[in-house]
Amino acid sequence: MNTTQHSLDLSPLICRPKLRIAEIDRLIRKHRIIVPPLSRRVLREMCENGTFETVGNAPTSIGWLVFEDSFLRWVKSLET
């Protein structure tokens, strides 16, 4: 592997897909996961109280980032 290819290898950084709160809100509305949908304030509180597993303990410069598998676990937990 030459130096350029080696320096552009991002595979260790791209481990778990992340979702913004806006995307979670869109998915809840589109798939009617909860009707009426949760407010953005409630979604932020779910990040703060640990319901969703997030990147870090505080919002990033672009807001909260939630690991996709954490969101999917939460959706599956609603079915039981």
N, C-alpha and C positions, 0 to 999 in steps of 0.2 A: 504494500500500500504506500503510495507516495505521500509526501508531506501534505499536500493540499487535501487529499482525500482523508487523511488522518485527522487533520485539524477541523474538518467539517463533519466528523462523525458525531451526530447528536443523539444517538440511540440511548446512552445512559441518562440523558436529560428528559427524554420523552417516555417516561415510564407509565404514568397514569394520566389519562385524559382528564381535563378540568373543564368545568362549566361555570359561566358567570351567572349571577342571580337572575339577570334578564333572560337568559336562556332557560333556566329552570322555570321561571314564570311563564315563558312561552310554551314550554312542554306541558305544564300543568293545565294551561288553558286549552291548547290544541287537542290534547288527548283526554280532556275532562277527567283528570285524575281525582280532583276534589272540586265539587261544585257547591257553592260558589268558590272560585279560586282564592288561594291565600294572598294576602297583601304583601307587598315588598317588605314592609316593616316586619311582618311575621317571619318571612323568609330570612331576613337579616338576624332576627332573634334566634332562629333555628341554627344559624351559623355560630352565633355567640354562645349558645348553651350546649353545643356539641352534638346536636341532632345530626347535622351534616359534618362530615370530616372535611376540613378546609386546609388550604395552604397557609400555614402560619396561624397565629392567634389573633390577628387583626386584619382588617381589610387591606388589600394591596392598593397601589395607586389607581387601579382600574376597578376597585371594589372587591367584594368577596369572591374567591375562587373555590369552588366545591369540587371535590373529586367525584367523577361520574359514577364510579362503583358505589360510593356512599349514597348518592341520590337514588340509585336503582335499588339499593338495600332498603331505603326508607319507603319507596313505592311498594316494594314487595311486602313490607311489614304492615301496610295498610290493608292487605287482603286477608290477614289472619284475624 
